[in-house]
Amino acid sequence: MKITLSLPGSLTSSFVIAMEHLLFDVKSFVPWRIAGPYKRAAISSVANGLLTVAHYTAPWKPSGAGLSEEERRRLRRTKQHVVVSATAPPHRLPAIAQVARAAARALARECDGLLIDPMTGATILTCGRCAGEPTYFRLDDDWLSWDVQVHDAATCPPWDPADMGVCDCLRVTSRGLRRFALPEITLDGAACAHNLCATNLLRTVANRLLTDHLSYLATHPEATTRRIDDFLQIQPADQPDGGLPFGVLLTPYDADRGELGRTGGIRRLKVGPAPGAGQVTCLKVGPPSGFTGSLNDWLCATQATPHTTLTSIDHHSPDPTRALAA
């Protein structure tokens, strides 16, 4: 079966820098003082109206941000914030999003601000080895985060959470794929003891989906829709440490409703347009048709080789200016 995805005419990536004081004019800083490989691209993007920067003399109020206690304390001390946004057609991805984040990183360093990605709900490091935006693109460079939740009426015995035969309380959903005109992905109904395995599986699926998607956008810049197979074959090359190939079934999913008949409540993450808008905003990841075991059995079978990190997407943008001019 085919799943039809709508491709918007344009997408916006925004980054927030919250600070205590701003002692300079941001429009004199962006794009002229953006150093490194993104300076030319930033100048071009501002001139073409793709990149904007706005200064607000009020604190930024987080909504759904997964900040640590220390980050929240730091945020409460701030009095102002700046929003850096890039708006462009999907085929200009990921370059235009990297230009916006490069400008936001530079601003955050200059004013000692807290850099936040509202789409992932997480902060982005602006010091040490992560001070500048890399010239290559990797999905695991803070472009994606995970909403991990457990149903209120968990079925696993509290004294034995590893009893996976009766536990199905875990739901993990991505945050950030919609930045690239893709639905978010979720795995719902696994054992809570499988938290790490579920997240690793979704990372691998996200990596494969985005690799294919960026290639399609590059060769079909005028497309308004894209049809994908509901069956995805994951190869050893798609996995960080190799492993056995396995299949994945993708099903359009209403993340606000969850599975019918499930017990317990769970806060549903808003991942896109309201239900009924005619757009696929989330895809449920599960075992292929014909798999006879449980979801937990399938999840274990996909983890043939233990791993904790994700390989990079081989979709480089060595010259951001050239990529934006496409």
N, C-alpha and C positions, 0 to 999 in steps of 0.2 A: 504494500500500500504506500501511496505517496502522501506526504504532509506538505501543505502549501504554506510558505512563510511570506508575510508581507514585508516589503522593503520600503522604508520611508524615504521621502525625498531628501531629508536631511536628518542628522543626528547631532545632539549637543553633548559634549563632555565638559563637566564643570568641576573645578577644584576650589576649595575654600582655604584661605589663610587667615587664621584668627590671631590677633596680636594685641598687646597692651597699648602700644603707641606706634604711629606711623609718621615718621619725620621727613618723608619725601613724597613727591607727586608720583603716583604709580604709573601715570601715562608718560612720564619722562623716563621711567625705568623700563617699562615694556613698550616696544621691543628692543630699545637701543642698548640696554645694558645686559641683555641676555647673552652670556658668554658661551663659548664652545660651538659644537656643530649645529646647534639649533638657532643661532642668531639670524642667519639669512632667512630661514624658514619662518621665524617669528616676525621679522620685518615684512616679508611677503604676505603673511597671513593677516596681519593688522591692516596692511594697505588694501587687501581684498575683502576686508570685512569678515574674515573667517574667525579671527581671534579677537576677543574683547576682554577688557578688564574693568571692573567696577569696584569702587571703594565705598564702604558703608560705615558711618560713625555710630555703630551700635554693635553689641555682641551678637555672635552667630548662635542661633538656637538649634541644637542637633535634633534630628528626628530619626530614630531607629539606628543611630550610630553605635557601634560596638566598641566604645572607648574604655580604656582601663581607668581605674580610680585616679591614678596619677595624671592621666591625660584629661580627665574631667576636672580635676582640681586646677590644672593649668588653664583649661578652657574658661573656667569661672573667673579667672583673673583678667581675662581679655576684655577690652572695651570696644574694639573695632574689628572689622573683617573685610577682606578683599575676595572677590570671586573672579576667577579666570575661567573663561568659557571659550570653547571652540565649536563652531557649527559648520558642518559640511556634509556633502552626500556620502553615503556609506562606502563608495569605492575609494574614497580618500583615506580610509582607515588602513592601518592603525596610525599612520604618520601624523594626522592632524591632532589626534588625542595625545600623542607623545610631545608635540610642540606645546600644547596647552600645559601639560604636566611639567615640561622643562621650564616654562615661564613661571609656573607656580612654585616650583622648587627654588628657583633663583630668588623670587620675592620672599619666600619663607626664610631663606638664609639671611637675606639682607636685613629683615626686620625682626629676626628671631621669633618668627611666628610658628604656630602649630598648623601643619598642612594636613587637610582632611579631604578624602575622596567621599563625597556624599553617596555615590552609587554603591560603593562597597561598604560604607559605614566604618571605614578604618582610617588610621593615620598613615602617612607616608614619611619615611625617614628622610631627613635633609642634612645629615651629617655623616662623617666617616666615609666608608666606601660607597654609600648610597646617596652622596651629596648631589650628584648630577644625574640627569636623565641618560640612560644608556643609548648608544646609537643603534643597537639592535632591539628587536622586540621579542619579549618572552612573556607568556601569559602569567607565569608565576612570579613576575616582578611587580607584585601588589596590584595587578589588574583584576583580581578575582578574590572574593572572600566567601565564607560559608555560613549560612544560617542553620545552626544545629539545634534541634529542639526534641523534647521527649513529651509524649502524650501525658496528660495529667493523670489518667487512670492507667498507669503502666502495668502491663500484664506480667512482667518478670518478677519473681519473688525477691523482695528486698535483700534477703539473706543469700541469694544465689543469682546475681544478675547475669552470670555466664550461662544460665540455663536457657540456651537460645532456641530450644524447641518450642517454648511457649511465649517468648518475648518478641514483640513486634512494635515497640513503642517509639522507635527512632525515625526522625524525618530530617534529612539534610538537603538544603536547597542552595544553589549557587547565587551569588550576587555579583553582577558585573557583565554577564554575557550580553545583556540587552544594549550595552554600550556599542556593541559591534553588530547590531541588527539581528541578533539571535535570541531565541527564547532562553529563559533560565532553565536549568535542569534540576530535577529532584529525585531522590530515592526515598520512598516512604514505606515504612512497615518492616524495617530490619530490626535486629536485636540491638539494644543500646550498647552491648559489649563490642559491636562491630563499628563503632564510631569512626575509628581511623581507617578501617578497610573501606567503608562506604565513601568517605571523603576522597581517598586515593583513587577509587574507581571513578568517581565523578570527575576528578581532575583529569584522568586519562581520557574520558569521554569528551569533556570540554575542550581539551587540547586537540583531539581529532576533529571535532565539529568545527572549531574555529579555523584550523588549518585549511579544511576543505572550503569553508565559507569565504575566507579572505581570497583564496585562489579564484573562486567563482566571481566575487565582486570585481576583482582586477580584470577579468576577461569579459564581464557583462556589466559595464558601468551604468548603462541606462535601464537595467532591469528594475521592475517594480514588484516582482514576486520571484520566489525561488522554490522549487519543489525538491524535497529530499526524501530518501527512502526511510521507512519506519524501522528498517533493520540496518544496524551498523555493525560491520565486522571489524573488531579490534585485532590488529596484527601485532606480533612481537615487537616490530619497529615502533609501534605507537606507545609501548610501555617503557617506563624508565629503565628497568633492568631486564628487558626481554620478558620471557614468559610464554605461556601457551596462548594461541589465538582463542578468542571467544566472541560470541555474538551478543548484541544488545538490542532490545526492543524499545523503541521510542513511541510514547503515546501522548497526545495532547492532554493537558492536565490543568484543572482549575485549582490552583494552589490556595484559593480562598475557601474552598469547600473540603478538600481532602477526600479520602476514600469513604464511599458510602458504607454504612454499617459499622464503622470503626467506633470503639468505645473511647471515652475520655475526650477532653477538649485540648486544643492546641492553637496558639496564636498563629494565624496564617499571614505569611509574608506577602506584602503587595509587590508584585513583580512586573506590573505593566498596566495596560488599559483595563478598564472595568470589565468584568465578565459580560459576554454578549456583544462585545465590540467587534467581533468577527476576526480577531487576531489571535494567533497562538502565542501565548505569553510564557508558557512553561511546558516542558516535556518531562514526562515521567520516564525514568530509566529502570528497566527491569529485564528479567530473563527472556530469551527468545521463545517463540511458540514451540511447544514440544518438550520443553524442559520439564521434567517430572518432579523435581525436588522443590523445596521451599525457596523463598527469596534468600534466606540465610544460607541455604545449601549452595545456591548459585553464586552468592557473594563470595563465599569461601573458595569456590572453584575458580573464580577469576583472579584470585590472589596467589597464583602459583609460585611467584617469587616475592619474598618480603621486600618492601621498599617504602621509603618515606618522602622521597623527593620526586619532582616531575621534570621530565626532559623539556627542552625548549622547543617552541614552534620555530621551524626554519622559515621565517618570513621576515627577512631583514629589510631595513630601510636605511642603508648606509648614508644616503643623501636625502634628508628630509625635504629640502627645497625641491629637488627633482620629483619626489613622490607627490608633493602637494600640487605640482604643476601638471600632473597627469590628467 
